């Protein structure tokens, strides 16, 4: 814990980093709102708000600007915009070679030292990092570096964004709920392609290389929409039924994957309804696909180190070929909702979560407490607070035992 900033001049800096998520603009809007509120309430004596453009790239290159006080109130409009108003980049301070190669540091320079010097030069007292676990933990290490090497103090308060909702120990990350709802909206149109051709196979690829949360949540949100959809009260139109437009399979990395068995099950669906609709995470079945390719004598593409080339082991392309044969599809399409979903503006659920985290985040910063904002899933009934950075890490698998997920699998005949 650092010294309290109560009653002092506070120089706040913000950055967004990593891939897009439906929360970046809203997070900036809410942080500005609550910092300005603290200033107007005289909790602090002065306030400047600085933004580093394009994440850590901007910090390393000194590319930043200070928001004019006259524009503070105008930033509320950011709540309803997608993307980031200050740009993102994928830069790791710990990857010195990459930072030098891309021109963000000179030969022999330490990215951490360059970033530290920039924060000290800009007299930053609070840094808000809006990104995933890597973005936030890098910022925490940078804060510690400044303290140890330069005796300076920078309070870091992270805002956890990722549509995968896979960060320990945070119960719900920003943007994940919105992305699921947007993915459902995407498929609500795409599913109509099932009427475009006899025996149609529609594969909906959802982002999530290692986590099945977004695929599962998107399927759930789509089915909630489908339950409210009105259909003609007649059986005269074979493609105008809930069953035809339902999700028939959900494939995620956390579930055992048996393509032949699924093919046999879905063949019956195809025979009955004339179409099959599959939701799958982009990292689904890679091990099984490799095993199947090797068993069939197919060459498995690998890199120079012998690792399987995931870019070439394309699950969508593989399923469109192999599942199509198993279900005797006449036509197959693969549709990806990822960019559509992650580029959306935050919905009401996420705006509320962001608002509560930003409010507590500003309080935490003024109190001199660093951490990543969120609800601690390891503790029941714990209010939003700054979670210790040493506990924050990615790679959290989706919990397939959750009742809502198990019930959904039963309803679609997959369990």
Beta strands, then each sheet from edge to edge (+ up, - down):
strand 1: 9-16
strand 2: 46-52
strand 3: 64-66
strand 4: 126-131
strand 5: 155-160
strand 6: 200-206
strand 7: 249-251
strand 8: 275-281
strand 9: 331-336
strand 10: 371-374
strand 11: 385-387
sheet 1: 3+ 2- 1- 4- 5- 10- 11+
sheet 2: 7+ 8+ 6+ 9+
end
